[in-house]
Amino acid sequence: MQWEVVIGLENHVQLTTNSKIFSGSSIKFGAEPNTQASPVDLALPGVLPVMNRGAVERAIRFGLAVGAKIAPRSVFARKNYFYPDLPKGYQISQFEDPVVQGGTITFGYEKDGKFETKTVNLTRAHLEEDAGKSLHEDYHGMSGIDLNRAGTPLLEIVSEPEMRSAAEAVAYAKALHGLVMWLGVCDGNMQEGSFRCDVNVSVRPVGQKEFGTRCEIKNLNSFRFMEEAIHYEVRRQIELIEDGGKVVQATRLWDPDKKETRAMRSKEDAQDYRYFPDPDLPPLMIDQAWIDQVKSEMPELPDAMRKRFISDYGLPEYDSLILTSSQGMASYYEAVVSKAGKENAKVAANWMMGDVASTLNREGVDIVDSPVEASQLALLLKRIADGTISNKAAKTVFAAMWEAKSNDENIVDTIIEQKGLKQVSDAGALEKIVDDVIAANAKSVEQYRAGKEAAINALIGQCMKASRGTANPAQLTELLKKKLAS
């Protein structure tokens, strides 16, 4: 039987406010346990929550970026469940009337060796508070409760179940991760729990319209774990069904050591949480003036920048998607083009997606921390364009620039001189090299003159070898063809 995978994501995005969503407590990461928990966070008798305006503005900013409806009136509800790190015995969230409704995320990904784009619809994004954290290590066989995270402001972003592979799900999550960082609504630090992914996975026979029974994999904090967990869960469900079993709706955890998902608890439905409007919080009212104010303060959005890169720089869609995957990448690229000139826009894109990206990945460095500054890369591209160095030599220069970690823009020319990488463009010097190579390679010359045009490649290679890679390839090839034709 052929199976179709159905995936939907719920992402918990920690907002970049200075204080919690309903109290003035700090949300700074790494504080000693229970030192950032106020009476409101501890749910002491008589305390009342007060809405954090900054959290609402960040939700509005996200909604505008994804083309969603910003609800003029949204309601906070109590989501009732018991857990040791939930002091109130309920979580303040939103249910029937979320602040952000609808919207879309567009992303690119590789499928069967080809580049594809896909748009996934969002169901909603709602504001809520985080719970505390249960600690199970170094407590002499007991568990500890840290309530520092209790009340941390979250925006839970829920997608429609429109993804059909792990590759699509990871690409969607990466696009969302990049967007919330671009907007400044989240710092994106997955190790600290600022961006967490819950993945709902089900399978169904190809052609069947009804969804299969889903299982939710909770709190995935890396894209690699997400991909591995989805692959495992899909195999588990298919094997279970094909063996005559039945998938049970449940919440599961990913064990990165054993490379498997394991059952955590049976999966609750909405009615199990007994939602009802929180009597301590009035409805959240958002008028058009507030939306317009937030909109006026927003940066240029990735989608608009992608279209501008295509129209202004003549880039293909693939390049524009990669270069706008983060604000840091886009800003760096624009800085390079502003110095190197629009005529080098495509070459700059190739370098950004090639040598620059591969070096950043290998070294584990973000583009904003690159030791090669945008102005230095721009000068390197100019030296390629004006024929000072070859593309091959430029790679050597780039590697040396990376190691040097210098802020001197002229380091490009310094390295070229030090390493003797300047291309030989002198006609007399090139002519001597060509004459020597022709005299020493009679067989290749005879083959070329007999109609085997590929034979010239061997001669070019010998010329480049003789010049130790410094000969200008274009001039060299032109001169060699002229000599062979005479």
C-alpha positions as CSV (number, residue, x, y, z in Angstrom):
1,M,0.0,0.0,0.0
2,Q,1.2,3.5,-0.8
3,W,1.0,6.0,2.1
4,E,0.7,9.7,2.3
5,V,2.3,11.6,5.2
6,V,0.3,14.5,6.8
7,I,2.1,17.0,9.0
8,G,1.1,20.1,10.9
9,L,3.2,22.2,13.2
10,E,2.6,24.1,16.4
11,N,5.5,26.5,17.2
12,H,5.9,28.1,20.6
13,V,7.8,31.4,20.0
14,Q,9.1,33.2,23.1
15,L,8.6,36.9,22.6
16,T,11.4,39.4,23.1
17,T,9.8,41.5,25.8
18,N,11.7,42.4,29.0
19,S,9.1,41.1,31.3
20,K,6.5,38.4,31.5
21,I,3.2,38.4,29.8
22,F,1.1,39.2,33.0
23,S,3.6,40.4,35.5
24,G,6.7,42.6,35.7
25,S,9.1,39.7,36.4
26,S,12.2,39.4,34.2
27,I,12.5,36.7,31.6
28,K,16.3,36.8,31.4
29,F,17.7,33.3,30.7
30,G,20.0,31.5,33.1
31,A,19.0,33.0,36.5
32,E,19.1,30.9,39.6
33,P,15.9,28.8,40.0
34,N,12.8,30.7,41.4
35,T,14.5,34.1,41.5
36,Q,12.4,35.5,38.7
37,A,8.9,34.4,40.0
38,S,6.7,37.2,41.4
39,P,3.5,36.7,43.4
40,V,1.5,36.8,40.1
41,D,3.7,34.0,38.6
42,L,3.3,32.0,41.8
43,A,-0.5,32.4,41.8
44,L,-0.6,33.6,45.4
45,P,-4.1,34.5,46.6
46,G,-5.4,38.0,45.7
47,V,-3.1,38.7,42.8
48,L,-4.3,39.8,39.3
49,P,-2.7,39.5,35.9
50,V,-2.0,42.6,33.8
51,M,-1.5,42.3,30.1
52,N,2.0,43.2,28.6
53,R,1.5,45.7,25.8
54,G,4.8,44.8,24.2
55,A,3.6,41.1,23.8
56,V,0.5,42.3,22.0
57,E,2.5,44.5,19.6
58,R,4.8,41.6,18.7
59,A,1.8,39.4,18.0
60,I,0.4,42.2,15.7
61,R,3.7,42.5,14.0
62,F,3.8,38.8,13.2
63,G,0.2,38.9,12.0
64,L,0.9,41.7,9.6
65,A,4.0,39.9,8.2
66,V,2.0,36.8,7.3
67,G,-1.0,38.6,5.9
68,A,-3.3,37.5,8.7
69,K,-6.4,39.1,10.2
70,I,-5.7,40.9,13.4
71,A,-8.7,40.3,15.6
72,P,-10.2,43.7,16.8
73,R,-11.4,41.8,19.9
74,S,-9.7,38.7,21.3
75,V,-10.3,36.8,24.5
76,F,-8.1,35.1,27.0
77,A,-9.1,31.8,28.4
78,R,-8.1,29.4,31.1
79,K,-6.7,26.1,29.9
80,N,-7.2,23.7,32.8
81,Y,-4.8,20.9,33.5
82,F,-2.6,19.7,36.4
83,Y,1.1,19.7,36.3
84,P,3.6,20.3,39.1
85,D,5.2,23.3,37.3
86,L,1.8,25.0,36.7
87,P,1.2,27.0,39.9
88,K,-2.4,28.1,39.1
89,G,-3.6,24.7,37.9
90,Y,-4.5,26.4,34.6
91,Q,-2.6,28.2,31.8
92,I,-3.8,31.5,30.5
93,S,-4.1,31.1,26.8
94,Q,-6.5,31.9,23.9
95,F,-9.0,29.5,22.5
96,E,-12.0,30.7,20.5
97,D,-10.8,34.2,19.7
98,P,-7.1,34.3,19.0
99,V,-5.3,37.6,18.3
100,V,-3.9,36.4,14.9
101,Q,-6.2,34.6,12.5
102,G,-5.1,33.0,9.3
103,G,-2.0,34.0,7.3
104,T,0.5,32.1,5.1
105,I,4.2,31.1,5.2
106,T,6.0,30.6,1.8
107,F,9.3,28.8,1.7
108,G,11.6,26.9,-0.7
109,Y,13.1,23.4,-0.4
110,E,14.8,20.6,-2.3
111,K,12.5,17.9,-3.7
112,D,13.9,15.0,-5.9
113,G,16.9,17.2,-6.7
114,K,14.8,20.1,-7.8
115,F,14.0,23.4,-6.1
116,E,10.4,23.8,-5.1
117,T,8.4,26.5,-3.4
118,K,5.4,25.9,-1.2
119,T,2.9,28.0,0.7
120,V,1.4,26.7,3.9
121,N,-1.7,28.3,5.5
122,L,-1.7,29.2,9.1
123,T,-4.7,28.4,11.3
124,R,-4.0,31.0,14.0
125,A,-1.4,32.5,16.3
126,H,-2.4,33.1,19.9
127,L,-0.8,34.6,23.0
128,E,-0.3,32.6,26.1
129,E,1.9,32.2,29.1
130,D,4.6,29.5,29.5
131,A,4.6,27.0,32.4
132,G,7.6,26.5,34.7
133,K,10.1,23.7,34.4
134,S,10.5,20.4,36.2
135,L,14.1,19.5,37.0
136,H,15.0,15.9,37.3
137,E,18.8,15.9,37.7
138,D,21.1,16.5,40.6
139,Y,18.3,16.4,43.2
140,H,19.2,13.2,45.0
141,G,16.5,11.2,43.4
142,M,13.9,13.9,43.7
143,S,12.5,16.4,41.2
144,G,12.7,20.2,41.5
145,I,10.4,22.9,40.2
146,D,11.8,26.1,38.7
147,L,9.1,28.7,38.2
148,N,11.4,31.3,36.4
149,R,9.7,30.5,33.1
150,A,6.2,30.6,34.5
151,G,4.5,33.5,32.8
152,T,7.0,33.9,30.0
153,P,5.2,35.4,27.0
154,L,4.6,33.0,24.1
155,L,3.0,33.3,20.7
156,E,1.8,29.8,19.6
157,I,1.7,29.6,15.8
158,V,-0.4,26.8,14.4
159,S,-0.2,25.7,10.8
160,E,-2.8,23.8,8.8
161,P,-1.9,20.1,8.2
162,E,-0.6,20.8,4.7
163,M,3.0,19.4,4.8
164,R,3.6,16.1,3.2
165,S,7.2,15.2,4.1
166,A,9.9,15.8,6.7
167,A,11.7,18.0,4.2
168,E,8.7,20.3,3.9
169,A,8.2,20.5,7.6
170,V,11.8,21.4,8.3
171,A,11.8,24.0,5.5
172,Y,8.6,25.5,6.9
173,A,10.0,25.6,10.5
174,K,13.3,27.2,9.2
175,A,11.3,29.8,7.3
176,L,9.2,30.6,10.3
177,H,12.3,30.7,12.6
178,G,13.9,33.2,10.2
179,L,10.8,35.3,10.0
180,V,10.2,35.8,13.7
181,M,13.9,36.7,14.1
182,W,13.7,39.1,11.1
183,L,10.7,40.8,12.8
184,G,12.5,41.0,16.1
185,V,9.6,39.3,17.9
186,C,11.8,36.3,19.0
187,D,15.6,35.8,19.4
188,G,15.3,32.3,17.9
189,N,17.6,30.6,20.4
190,M,16.4,27.0,20.2
191,Q,18.9,25.8,22.9
192,E,17.4,28.2,25.4
193,G,13.8,27.2,24.4
194,S,12.9,30.4,22.7
195,F,11.7,28.6,19.6
196,R,10.1,25.1,20.2
197,C,8.3,22.9,17.7
198,D,5.5,20.4,18.3
199,V,4.9,18.2,15.2
200,N,1.6,16.5,14.5
201,V,2.2,13.4,12.3
202,S,-0.3,11.0,10.7
203,V,-0.4,8.7,7.7
204,R,-3.2,7.7,5.3
205,P,-3.5,5.6,2.2
206,V,-2.8,7.6,-1.0
207,G,-6.1,8.9,-2.3
208,Q,-7.9,8.8,1.1
209,K,-9.4,12.2,2.0
210,E,-9.9,11.5,5.7
211,F,-6.9,12.2,8.0
212,G,-5.4,9.3,9.9
213,T,-5.0,9.3,13.7
214,R,-2.3,11.8,14.6
215,C,0.4,11.7,17.2
216,E,2.1,14.9,18.5
217,I,5.8,14.9,19.1
218,K,6.5,17.6,21.7
219,N,9.2,20.2,22.3
220,L,11.7,19.5,19.5
221,N,14.5,22.0,19.8
222,S,16.5,21.4,16.7
223,F,15.7,21.1,13.0
224,R,17.8,17.9,12.8
225,F,15.9,16.3,15.7
226,M,12.6,17.3,14.0
227,E,13.6,15.6,10.7
228,E,14.8,12.5,12.5
229,A,11.6,12.3,14.7
230,I,9.3,12.7,11.7
231,H,11.0,9.9,9.7
232,Y,10.9,7.6,12.7
233,E,7.3,8.3,13.6
234,V,6.1,7.9,10.0
235,R,7.8,4.5,9.8
236,R,6.4,3.5,13.2
237,Q,2.8,4.3,12.2
238,I,3.0,2.6,8.8
239,E,4.5,-0.6,10.3
240,L,1.9,-0.6,13.1
241,I,-1.0,-0.3,10.7
242,E,0.4,-2.9,8.2
243,D,0.9,-5.3,11.1
244,G,-2.8,-5.1,11.9
245,G,-2.5,-2.6,14.7
246,K,-4.0,0.8,15.3
247,V,-2.5,4.2,15.9
248,V,-3.6,5.7,19.2
249,Q,-3.8,9.5,19.5
250,A,-1.0,10.4,21.9
251,T,1.7,12.8,22.8
252,R,5.2,11.5,22.3
253,L,8.7,12.6,23.0
254,W,11.8,12.3,20.9
255,D,14.7,10.4,22.4
256,P,17.8,11.7,20.5
257,D,20.0,9.0,22.0
258,K,17.8,6.0,21.1
259,K,16.7,7.8,17.9
260,E,13.0,6.9,18.6
261,T,9.8,8.5,19.8
262,R,8.2,7.2,23.0
263,A,4.8,7.6,24.5
264,M,4.4,10.4,27.0
265,R,0.7,10.5,27.6
266,S,-2.6,10.1,25.8
267,K,-3.5,13.1,23.6
268,E,-6.1,15.4,25.0
269,D,-8.7,17.2,22.9
270,A,-9.9,20.7,23.5
271,Q,-12.8,19.7,25.7
272,D,-10.5,17.9,28.1
273,Y,-9.0,21.3,29.0
274,R,-12.4,22.8,30.0
275,Y,-11.6,26.2,28.4
276,F,-13.6,29.2,29.6
277,P,-12.9,32.9,29.5
278,D,-10.6,34.2,32.2
279,P,-12.6,36.4,34.5
280,D,-9.5,38.3,35.6
281,L,-8.7,39.6,32.1
282,P,-10.9,41.8,30.0
283,P,-11.1,41.2,26.2
284,L,-8.1,42.5,24.3
285,M,-9.2,45.3,22.1
286,I,-7.0,46.3,19.1
287,D,-8.1,49.2,16.9
288,Q,-6.9,50.2,13.5
289,A,-4.8,53.1,14.8
290,W,-2.7,50.6,16.9
291,I,-2.3,48.3,14.0
292,D,-1.2,51.2,11.8
293,Q,1.3,52.3,14.4
294,V,2.9,48.8,14.6
295,K,2.9,48.6,10.8
296,S,4.8,51.9,10.5
297,E,7.6,50.6,12.7
298,M,8.1,47.3,10.8
299,P,11.2,46.5,8.7
300,E,11.0,45.6,5.0
301,L,9.6,42.1,4.9
302,P,11.3,39.1,3.4
303,D,8.6,38.6,0.6
304,A,9.0,42.3,-0.5
305,M,12.8,42.0,-0.4
306,R,12.7,38.8,-2.5
307,K,10.6,40.5,-5.1
308,R,13.0,43.5,-5.1
309,F,16.1,41.3,-5.4
310,I,14.5,39.7,-8.5
311,S,13.5,43.0,-10.1
312,D,16.5,45.1,-9.1
313,Y,19.3,42.6,-9.3
314,G,17.9,40.1,-11.9
315,L,18.3,37.2,-9.4
316,P,16.4,33.9,-9.9
317,E,13.7,33.0,-7.4
318,Y,16.0,30.4,-5.8
319,D,18.7,32.9,-5.1
320,S,16.3,35.4,-3.7
321,L,14.8,32.9,-1.3
322,I,18.2,31.8,0.0
323,L,19.5,35.3,0.4
324,T,16.4,36.5,2.4
325,S,16.4,33.4,4.7
326,S,17.6,35.7,7.5
327,Q,17.9,39.5,7.9
328,G,21.6,39.1,8.5
329,M,22.2,37.3,5.2
330,A,20.1,39.8,3.3
331,S,21.8,42.8,4.9
332,Y,25.2,41.4,4.2
333,Y,24.3,40.7,0.5
334,E,23.0,44.2,0.0
335,A,26.1,45.7,1.5
336,V,28.3,43.6,-0.9
337,V,26.3,44.7,-3.9
338,S,26.3,48.3,-2.9
339,K,30.2,48.2,-2.9
340,A,30.7,45.8,-5.8
341,G,28.0,47.3,-8.1
342,K,24.8,45.9,-9.5
343,E,26.7,44.4,-12.4
344,N,28.2,42.0,-9.9
345,A,24.9,41.2,-8.2
346,K,24.6,37.6,-9.5
347,V,28.3,36.8,-8.8
348,A,27.8,38.1,-5.3
349,A,24.8,35.8,-4.9
350,N,26.8,32.9,-6.1
351,W,29.6,33.6,-3.6
352,M,27.1,34.1,-0.8
353,M,25.4,30.8,-1.5
354,G,28.7,29.0,-2.2
355,D,32.0,29.7,-0.5
356,V,30.6,32.1,2.1
357,A,27.7,29.8,3.2
358,S,29.8,26.6,3.2
359,T,32.5,28.3,5.3
360,L,30.0,29.7,7.8
361,N,28.4,26.2,8.1
362,R,31.7,24.5,8.5
363,E,32.9,26.9,11.2
364,G,29.5,27.2,12.9
365,V,29.5,31.0,12.5
366,D,26.5,33.2,11.8
367,I,26.8,35.7,8.9
368,V,26.6,38.6,11.3
369,D,29.8,37.3,12.9
370,S,31.7,36.6,9.7
371,P,35.3,37.6,9.9
372,V,35.2,38.6,6.2
373,E,33.4,41.9,6.0
374,A,31.0,42.8,3.2
375,S,33.3,45.5,1.9
376,Q,36.2,43.0,1.7
377,L,34.1,40.5,-0.2
378,A,33.0,43.3,-2.6
379,L,36.6,44.2,-3.3
380,L,37.4,40.5,-4.0
381,L,34.6,40.4,-6.5
382,K,35.9,43.6,-8.2
383,R,39.4,42.0,-8.5
384,I,37.8,39.0,-10.3
385,A,35.8,41.3,-12.5
386,D,38.7,43.5,-13.5
387,G,40.9,40.4,-14.3
388,T,43.4,40.9,-11.4
389,I,42.8,37.4,-10.2
390,S,41.1,34.3,-11.4
391,N,38.1,32.6,-9.8
392,K,40.3,29.8,-8.6
393,A,42.8,32.3,-7.0
394,A,39.9,34.2,-5.4
395,K,39.0,31.1,-3.4
396,T,42.5,31.1,-2.0
397,V,42.3,34.8,-1.2
398,F,38.9,34.3,0.5
399,A,40.3,31.5,2.7
400,A,43.2,33.7,3.7
401,M,40.9,36.6,4.5
402,W,38.8,34.3,6.7
403,E,41.9,33.2,8.7
404,A,43.3,36.8,8.9
405,K,40.2,38.2,10.6
406,S,41.3,41.7,9.6
407,N,39.0,44.7,9.3
408,D,41.4,46.2,6.7
409,E,39.5,46.4,3.4
410,N,42.7,46.5,1.4
411,I,43.7,43.0,2.8
412,V,42.4,41.6,-0.5
413,D,45.2,43.3,-2.4
414,T,47.7,42.6,0.3
415,I,47.0,38.8,0.1
416,I,47.1,38.9,-3.7
417,E,50.6,40.4,-3.7
418,Q,51.9,38.2,-0.8
419,K,50.8,35.0,-2.5
420,G,51.7,36.1,-6.0
421,L,48.2,35.4,-7.3
422,K,47.9,38.3,-9.7
423,Q,46.9,37.2,-13.2
424,V,49.4,37.5,-16.0
425,S,47.7,39.6,-18.7
426,D,50.9,40.8,-20.5
427,A,50.6,39.8,-24.1
428,G,54.3,39.1,-24.5
429,A,54.5,36.9,-21.4
430,L,51.4,34.9,-22.4
431,E,52.6,34.5,-26.0
432,K,55.9,32.9,-24.8
433,I,53.9,30.4,-22.6
434,V,51.6,29.5,-25.5
435,D,54.5,29.0,-27.9
436,D,56.4,26.8,-25.4
437,V,53.2,24.7,-24.7
438,I,52.4,24.2,-28.5
439,A,56.0,23.2,-29.1
440,A,56.0,20.6,-26.3
441,N,52.5,19.1,-27.1
442,A,52.6,18.2,-30.7
443,K,50.0,15.4,-30.3
444,S,47.3,17.6,-28.8
445,V,48.0,20.3,-31.4
446,E,47.5,17.7,-34.2
447,Q,44.3,16.4,-32.6
448,Y,42.9,19.9,-32.4
449,R,43.8,20.8,-35.9
450,A,42.2,17.5,-37.0
451,G,38.8,18.6,-35.6
452,K,38.9,17.4,-32.0
453,E,38.1,20.7,-30.3
454,A,38.2,19.1,-26.8
455,A,42.0,18.7,-27.3
456,I,42.4,22.4,-26.6
457,N,41.5,21.8,-23.0
458,A,44.7,19.8,-22.4
459,L,46.7,22.7,-24.0
460,I,45.0,25.3,-21.8
461,G,45.7,23.1,-18.8
462,Q,49.4,23.0,-19.7
463,C,49.5,26.8,-20.1
464,M,47.9,27.3,-16.8
465,K,50.3,24.9,-15.2
466,A,53.3,26.7,-16.8
467,S,52.0,30.0,-15.4
468,R,51.3,28.5,-12.0
469,G,47.7,29.4,-12.4
470,T,48.3,33.1,-12.9
471,A,47.6,33.4,-16.6
472,N,44.4,35.3,-17.6
473,P,42.2,32.4,-18.8
474,A,40.2,34.5,-21.3
475,Q,43.3,36.0,-22.9
476,L,45.2,32.8,-22.8
477,T,42.4,30.8,-24.6
478,E,42.0,33.6,-27.3
479,L,45.7,33.7,-28.0
480,L,46.0,29.9,-28.1
481,K,43.2,29.5,-30.6
482,K,44.7,32.3,-32.7
483,K,48.1,30.5,-32.7
484,L,46.6,27.1,-33.5
485,A,44.6,28.5,-36.4
486,S,47.7,30.1,-38.0
